[in-house]
Amino acid sequence: IAEFGAGYCVIDIHNLFVCATLEDEILVLGADDALFSELKTDALSFGFVLEHGRRLDSYSGGEQVILCCLLLMRLLPRDPLQIMLVRVLETLSPKNRELLLLKFANMLPVAALFTLTPSGPRALYA
């Protein structure tokens, strides 16, 4: 990540959040409180429920990954950008992986998605 991360928005399984709760994360990111409701609806499509005040680390690893990605999809600019998913897709079931990639395509259609391999970033869709 240190070598390749400068040109990417990096979503890394080991560093998904800086706060303990989603409400705090939304506050730190400077977003509106209404974002929680949008994320709650998004989470339902993946089969889990967001709860006000719940600690982020109490969600499963896959739920945390999905939540982090959904949060960023809602906040990132709709401009061309490169997003590097580091050990993110591997944590998800095939169904949720497909659904997450579809959400990225619909919400950030001009973003290019990459995974990090031992030889460097690899585009998901070439």
N, C-alpha and C positions, 0 to 999 in steps of 0.2 A: 504494500500500500504506500509506503514511504517513497518508493521508486516511481510508481505509476499514478498515484492518487491526485496529483496536482491539477490535472485537466478534467477531473471527474467529480460528480457528486457521488460520494462513496456511502453506501449503505452496508455496514459491516455487522454481522451477527454478534460480535463481541462488544460493540459500542452503539447500541440502538438508541438509547435515550440518555439524557443528562439529569432528568428529574425522577422523582418517585411516583408521581401520578400523572395521568394524561392531562388533567386540568393545569398542573404546573408546567408541563411540557408546552402546552398551547400558549400559556402566559409568557414563558421564556422566549418562544418563537415569535411573539408579537402578534398572534392571531386573535381573531374575535371569538368570544365565548360560544357563538353559534356553531363553530367548527365541531364541537363535541357531538352535537346532534347529527351532523352530516357523517361523522366517523361512526357513530352508533348505527346508522342505517347501512353504511358500507360493511361494517363488521358482521351484521346480520346475514349479508349475502355469503359470508364465509362460515356461517353457522355458530358464531359466538356473540355474546352479549357484553357490551361495555357497561360498567357500573361506575357512577360518580364516586370519586374518592378512593377507588380500588388501586392498590399498588401495582405498578406495571409489572414488577417481577413476580406477581402472583398469577399472571396469565401464562399459558404454556409457551414454550419457545417459538412454536409456529405462529401462535396468536400474536406474540410480540413482534415477530418479523412482519406479519401482515399489517399490523397496526402502524408500525414505523413507516412502511411503504405507503400505506393509505394516507398517513399524515403528510408525508412529503409530496405525494401526488397532488394533494389539495393545496399545498403551499408553494410549490416550485413554479417558476414562470413558465408560460406556455411557449417558450422560445426553444430553438434547437439547443440541446445540451446532451452531455454524455453522463450516464448513470452507471456506476460500477456496483454490481451486486456481489458482495464478498461473503461466501458461504451462506447465502440467503436462500436460494432456490432449493438447495439440498435438504433444508429443514422441513420442507413442505410436502404434503401428500401430492401425488400427481394431479388430482382434481384441483386442489388449492393453488398449486404451481401454475396450472393452465389458467385458472380464474384470475390470479394476480397478474400474469403477463397480459391477459386480455384487458384488465383494468388499466395497466400502464399504457397499452396501445390506444385505449379510448380517451383516457384523461390527459395523457402527454404524448400525442401522436407524433410530434417532431423530435422526441427524445430518442437517443440511441442507447440501447441497453447492452451492457458488457458484463461478463463474469471474469474473475481473476483466476488465471491458471498459473502453474509454475513458470511458464514462459512469458507471462504478462497478460494484459487484458485480451479477451476474446469476445468479439461481437456475437450477440445471441442470434441476430438475423443479419446475414451478410448479403 
